Amino acid sequence: MKIAIGNDHAGTSYKHAIVDYLKSNGFSVINHGTDKENSVDYPDFIHPVAKDVENKEVDFGIIICGSGNGASMTANKHQGVRSALCWTKEIVALAREHNDANILSIPARFTSQPQAVEMVKTFLNTTFEGGRHQRRVEKIACQ
């Protein structure tokens, strides 16, 4: 499975922990994020992740910024992207089960690194339920 990851300066250390987890578990990772902690503009690092998901070049995306809001808003500008801002693994599970989220947005300033890694595990191990949720997901896209 191939994962694209992107982050701004607030998410650099989180990204490293998540990438370590992913690689040690056999995932292929495309790193679009900054590797520095100097202030950067998050859209520069989030759009490439969303494009990878939009173009089906990866299975999922993971994005990280301070609040997770700006990153998620940016990603959701892309067709076919369903970025979910999550701060607990329970919310992550619902985002996958009910919304077929294909990008996980993590708020680095409001979660711990171990929490973030657990959220990633949940995201990658939870499947979309389909059924009544399918028609709702279909209604998300602009027509």
N, C-alpha and C positions, 0 to 999 in steps of 0.2 A: 504494500500500500504506500502511496506517495502523498506526502503532506507538505504544503507550502506554509511557511511561517514568516511573519513580519512583526516588527515592533519599533517603537520609538525609544528614546533614551530612558524612559521610566520602566521599560520592560526588558532591558538588556540582560540582566542577571536571570530573570525569569525565563527568557528565551533559552539561555544556555542550559538551565536545569531541564527544561522541556525537551530540547534537542538531545541532550544526553539520554533521557528516558526513551525517546523515540528510537534513536539509533541503537541503543542496547536491546531494544525489542524488535529489531529487524525492519523498521520503517525507513523508507527513503525520504530524505528531507531536502527541500529547497529553501534556502535561507535568503529572504528578501529584506531582513531587518538590519538595523544598525548594530554594530558590535561595540559601539562606544557609548559613553554616558553623557556626552555633550548634547546640548539641546538641539533637536532636529524637528522637522515638520512631519508629523505622523502620516499624512496622506502619501508622501513620497515612498513610504515603505508598505503601506496598506494596499494601494491600488494594484501593485504587482501580484499580491496574493489573491486579491479578488479576480483579477484577470485570469490567473491560472485556474481558479475554480470555474469561472464563467466559461472558459474555453475547454474545460474538462481535461486539462493537462495534469491535474492532481485529483486525488479522491476527496480531500478535505483541506481546509485552511485553519490556521490558528493565528490570531492577531492579539497584540498586547500593547496597551498604552496606559497612562495613569488612571483614568476613570473607565476606560473601555468604551466610552460613549462615542468619542470622535472617530475612533477606529471602526466601530460598528457602523456608524452613519456613513462613513466613507465607503466601506465594503458594500453596503446595501444599495449603492448607486448602480451597481453592476447587475445586468440581467441574469436571472437564475441564481443569484446569490441570496442566501438566507442566513445572515449573520446574527447570532444570538449573543447578547451581552449577558454573561452569567457570573455569579459570585458564589454559588454553592453547587456541589455535584448533583443535588436534587433538581435544581433548575436546569442544569445541563441535560440530565436525563429527559426531562419534559420537553426541552427544546429539540432534542433528537426524535423522541417518540411521537410528539404531536405536531411539530413544525418542520420536520426533516431538515433541521439546521445543517448547513454544510460548511459554515465557518463559526468557530468559537472565538468570541471576543472576551478577553480576560482583563479585569481592572487591577493592574499591579498595585495600586496604592490602597486597595481594599481587600486584598487576599494575600495569604502567605504563599511562599514558593511551594511548600508541600501541598497546600490546598490546590494550587494551580495545576500541579502534576496530577493530582487525583481527579481534577476536573477533566483534564485531557484524557486520562484513562477511561473515565465514564463516557466522554464524548465519542471515543473511538470504539467502545464496546457496546454501545446502545444502538438499537436499530429503530427505524421509522415504523410505526404501527400500521400506517396506511388506513384502509377503511374510511370511516367518516372524516378522518383527518386529511385524507388525500384531496377531497374536493375543496377543503379550506386552504390547503397549500396552493392548489391551482388558482385560487382567487387572489392570492398575494400578488402575482405578477400583473403589471399594467398591461392592458390590452388595447 
